[in-house]
């Protein structure tokens, strides 16, 4: 099915459209607290998994440090202790970065059935569900896992160079954080729009195309989500709002096609436009 792609505007008008979409999602969950609580379930489950993972990491960070620094065994005790402490901090910090970059992906995979229902309800409130292709639950979850892995690989490919550039004086403290927020925001928009896009028969490649064409809107939506998600526990509370807002964004960028008339008003077959 061919769909028209709307343009939310270029520059600040596009960014404003993306921000409005996120805020509209936030207003929707405030007006529908029951659906907000439902959307919290997968976010809380993912949080518990990450907390357990960090507890295990904290318990075994010493073993991991010794495992990756066998060459330091012969060093003086003081130097070896300081060096391994710094390596342990680096390992723990790396785990924290990985958690921040993957939390949304994991939450969306865990909560696929929950967020599917929430997303459908937002669609109905905004005018009705589009004609969705039939996809089984397990196929939908498998596709969500595959898409999340691909997106995480893209994020890693772009984030690692930025991490290295972060050590460059001045640039690392000014330009790199801004670029990091833009990259993270764009890929957050890609992930969060997955459900409403797939409901329209638009898969990952289509999603990238549409959001690149509407980069301002994608960044306005995604960067706001990214900045809010950086606040401790805010990602848990606002995940339902982000899912609801993604529906608003997609309905803005991918309007429903007008139905073609099957017959003229007098009951005779409709003529092609050029013969009317």
Secondary structure, DSSP 8 states (H G I E B T S, - for coil): ---------SHHHHHHHHHHHHHHHHHHHHH-HHHHHHHHHHHHHHHHHHHHHHHHHHHHHHHHHHHH-GGGTTS-HHHHHHHHHHHHHHHHHHHHHHHHHHHHHHHHHHTHHHHHHHHHHHHHHTT---------HHHHHHHHHHHHHHHHHHHHHHHHHHHHHTTSTTHHHHHHHHHHHHHHHHHHHHHHTHHHHHHTT--HHHHHHHHHHTHHHHHHHHHHHHHHHTSTTHHHHHHHHHHHHHHHHHHHHS-------SB-TTSSB---GGG-
